[in-house]
């Protein structure tokens, strides 16, 4: 996976990934994410809903959404993503004369929109060619404007409460807030008021992965944001709940596909050029 920072847009990162004869790992971000299926087909689960993604499909995810790839139907899957922090995107929306929640749309189903695809291609071209700050800022603005026109008016999909299962939602919200703590299964079960074995089965069925893996992905999501902000790797490892850098390195690489050092260097180098 390759990462690139959008010069002039704080908190915006582009990602490109190719998976050959394997599935992408589950992922969760603190950011808004626009995903474009450049090639291949797969089945994914977002917010407990399974959908099929084919070449040319777009998918929009809001902060905290977990994406689990259930099955790949192609030997090679390629995708491009735009990740932007909640603060950065919602500030831009206000500057554009829209509401800060204009894109807070929990849209699990894929969609197609020629203007979004065209503007996304222009953004990647501007960033990959290291065009001027003005060019990259303008290209990013075009993507956001196209998204607002494509999905921003879909009030029927505004941020519904998820998961619907109260016990699972209680555990998910607890992990989202207290990801750095080393909670036991007994403690989580008591919090949800459920038998711990029932909790394990139900959480995995509803969310897509068991609680301990969900916590790992929440930790890595937070770690990515801290690394992008320039926080040293050793501090990040401790801040998100990993006792050692070795454990952090192993978990980060398994989720992101690259070591935290490379991730930090790539984003840092691009930031310095900008």
C-alpha positions in Angstrom: 0.0 0.0 0.0 1.3 3.5 -0.9 0.3 6.7 1.0 0.6 10.3 -0.2 -0.4 13.5 1.6 -2.5 16.1 -0.2 -0.4 19.3 0.0 -2.4 22.2 1.4 -5.2 20.1 2.9 -4.3 19.3 6.5 -5.5 15.8 7.4 -6.0 14.5 3.9 -4.1 11.4 2.6 -4.4 9.3 -0.6 -3.9 5.6 -0.5 -3.4 3.0 -3.3 -3.5 -0.7 -2.7 -3.2 -3.9 -4.8 -4.1 -7.3 -3.4 -3.1 -10.4 -5.4 -4.7 -13.7 -4.4 -5.6 -12.4 -1.0 -8.2 -10.3 0.9 -7.6 -6.9 2.3 -7.5 -6.9 6.1 -10.4 -5.4 8.1 -10.0 -1.7 8.6 -11.5 1.2 10.6 -10.6 4.8 10.4 -11.1 8.0 12.4 -11.5 9.7 9.0 -14.0 10.0 6.3 -13.1 7.6 3.5 -13.9 7.6 -0.2 -13.1 4.2 -1.7 -12.8 3.6 -5.5 -12.7 0.0 -6.8 -10.2 0.4 -9.7 -10.2 -3.3 -10.6 -11.6 -6.6 -9.3 -14.7 -7.6 -7.4 -15.2 -8.5 -3.8 -17.9 -8.7 -1.1 -17.5 -6.4 1.9 -19.4 -5.8 5.1 -19.9 -2.2 6.4 -22.1 -1.3 9.4 -23.3 -4.9 9.5 -24.5 -4.8 5.8 -22.9 -7.0 3.1 -22.5 -5.4 -0.3 -20.7 -6.3 -3.5 -18.1 -4.0 -5.0 -17.2 -4.2 -8.6 -14.8 -2.3 -10.9 -15.9 1.4 -11.1 -17.8 1.4 -7.8 -17.5 4.1 -5.2 -18.1 3.7 -1.5 -18.3 6.4 1.2 -17.6 5.7 4.8 -17.9 7.9 7.8 -15.5 8.0 10.8 -15.6 4.8 12.9 -17.1 2.6 10.2 -15.5 -0.9 10.1 -15.0 -2.5 6.7 -14.5 -6.3 6.5 -13.8 -8.0 3.2 -15.8 -11.2 3.3 -14.8 -12.7 -0.1 -12.8 -11.8 -3.2 -14.1 -12.8 -6.6 -11.0 -11.7 -8.6 -7.3 -12.7 -8.3 -6.3 -9.1 -8.4 -8.1 -6.3 -6.6 -7.0 -2.7 -6.9 -8.4 0.3 -5.1 -7.8 4.0 -4.5 -8.8 5.8 -1.3 -9.1 9.3 -0.1 -8.9 9.7 3.7 -9.6 13.0 5.3 -9.9 13.9 9.0 -13.3 14.8 10.3 -12.1 18.3 11.4 -10.6 19.1 8.1 -13.5 18.0 6.0 -16.2 19.5 8.1 -14.3 22.8 8.2 -14.0 22.8 4.4 -17.8 22.1 4.1 -18.5 25.2 6.2 -16.2 27.3 4.1 -18.0 26.0 1.0 -21.3 27.3 2.4 -22.6 23.9 3.3 -23.4 22.4 6.7 -20.6 20.6 8.5 -22.7 17.4 8.5 -23.4 17.5 4.8 -21.4 14.3 4.2 -22.2 12.6 7.5 -24.1 10.0 5.5 -23.9 6.3 6.5 -24.1 5.1 3.0 -23.1 1.4 2.9 -24.2 0.6 -0.6 -21.8 1.4 -3.5 -22.6 4.1 -6.0 -21.4 5.4 -9.3 -21.0 9.0 -10.3 -18.9 10.1 -13.3 -18.1 13.5 -11.8 -16.8 12.0 -8.6 -14.6 9.5 -10.5 -13.3 12.2 -12.8 -12.4 14.6 -10.0 -10.8 11.7 -8.0 -8.6 10.9 -11.0 -7.6 14.5 -11.3 -6.7 14.6 -7.6 -4.5 11.6 -7.8 -2.8 12.9 -10.9 -2.1 16.3 -9.1 -0.7 14.6 -6.0 1.3 11.9 -7.8 2.9 14.5 -10.1 3.7 16.7 -7.1 1.8 19.6 -8.7 1.6 23.0 -7.0 -0.2 23.4 -3.7 -2.9 25.4 -5.5 -3.5 22.6 -8.0 -3.8 20.0 -5.2 -6.1 22.1 -3.1 -8.3 22.9 -6.1 -8.5 19.2 -7.1 -9.4 18.2 -3.5 -12.1 20.8 -3.4 -13.6 19.5 -6.6 -13.8 16.0 -5.1 -15.7 17.3 -2.1 -18.0 19.4 -4.2 -18.8 16.4 -6.4 -19.5 14.2 -3.4 -21.8 16.7 -1.9 -23.8 16.7 -5.2 -23.8 12.9 -5.4 -24.6 11.9 -1.8 -24.8 14.9 0.4 -28.5 15.4 0.0 -29.5 11.8 0.9 -31.1 12.6 4.2 -32.6 9.1 4.4 -29.2 7.7 5.3 -28.2 10.2 8.0 -26.0 8.6 10.7 -28.4 5.9 12.1 -27.5 4.3 15.4 -25.4 1.2 14.9 -25.3 -1.5 15.9 -28.9 -1.9 16.8 -28.1 -4.6 19.4 -27.8 -2.6 22.6 -25.3 -4.9 24.2 -23.0 -5.0 21.2 -23.4 -1.2 20.8 -22.4 -0.7 24.4 -19.2 -2.7 24.0 -18.4 -1.0 20.7 -18.8 2.4 22.2 -16.7 1.4 25.2 -13.8 0.2 23.0 -14.1 3.3 20.8 -13.5 5.4 23.9 -11.2 3.2 26.0 -9.2 1.4 23.3 -5.9 1.8 25.2 -7.2 -0.2 28.2 -6.6 -3.9 28.5 -10.1 -5.0 29.4 -11.1 -8.6 30.1 -13.9 -10.5 28.5 -15.6 -10.8 31.8 -15.5 -7.0 32.2 -17.0 -6.4 28.8 -19.7 -9.0 29.4 -20.6 -7.3 32.7 -20.8 -3.9 30.9 -23.1 -5.3 28.3 -25.1 -7.4 30.7 -24.6 -10.5 28.6 -23.1 -14.0 29.0 -19.5 -13.7 27.8 -19.7 -16.5 25.2 -23.0 -15.1 23.9 -21.3 -11.7 23.7 -18.4 -13.2 21.6 -20.7 -14.9 19.1 -23.1 -11.9 18.8 -20.4 -9.2 18.5 -18.7 -11.2 15.8 -21.9 -11.7 13.9 -23.0 -8.1 14.1 -19.7 -6.3 13.7 -17.9 -8.8 11.6 -14.9 -9.5 13.8 -14.5 -10.4 17.6 -14.0 -7.7 20.3 -10.3 -8.2 20.6 -9.7 -7.7 16.9 -12.0 -4.7 16.8 -10.0 -3.1 19.6 -6.8 -3.7 17.6 -8.3 -2.0 14.6 -9.5 1.0 16.7 -6.0 1.3 18.1 -4.4 1.2 14.7 -6.9 3.8 13.4 -5.9 6.1 16.2 -2.2 5.3 15.6 -2.5 6.3 11.9 -3.9 9.6 12.8 -1.2 10.3 15.4 1.6 9.3 12.9 0.1 11.5 10.2 0.3 14.4 12.8 4.0 13.7 13.3 3.9 12.1 16.7 7.0 9.8 17.2 6.4 6.1 16.8 7.4 5.2 20.4 4.9 7.6 21.8 2.2 6.4 19.5 2.7 2.8 20.5 2.2 3.6 24.2 -0.6 6.1 23.6 -2.8 3.6 21.8 -2.3 0.7 24.3 0.6 -1.4 23.0 3.0 -2.3 25.7 6.0 -2.6 23.4 7.1 -1.2 20.0 7.5 -4.7 18.8 3.8 -5.5 19.4 2.8 -2.2 17.8 4.9 -2.9 14.7 3.4 -6.4 14.3 -0.2 -5.2 14.7 0.3 -2.1 12.5 1.9 -4.0 9.7 -0.8 -6.7 9.7 -3.6 -4.1 9.4 -2.1 -1.4 7.2 0.2 -3.5 5.1 3.4 -1.5 5.8 5.5 -0.9 8.9 4.7 2.2 11.0 8.2 3.5 10.3 7.6 3.5 6.5 4.1 5.0 7.0 5.6 7.8 9.1 8.4 8.5 6.7 6.2 8.6 3.6 3.8 11.0 5.1 6.5 13.1 6.7 8.6 13.3 3.5 5.6 14.5 1.5 4.7 17.0 4.3 8.3 18.4 4.1 8.1 18.8 0.3 4.7 20.7 0.7 
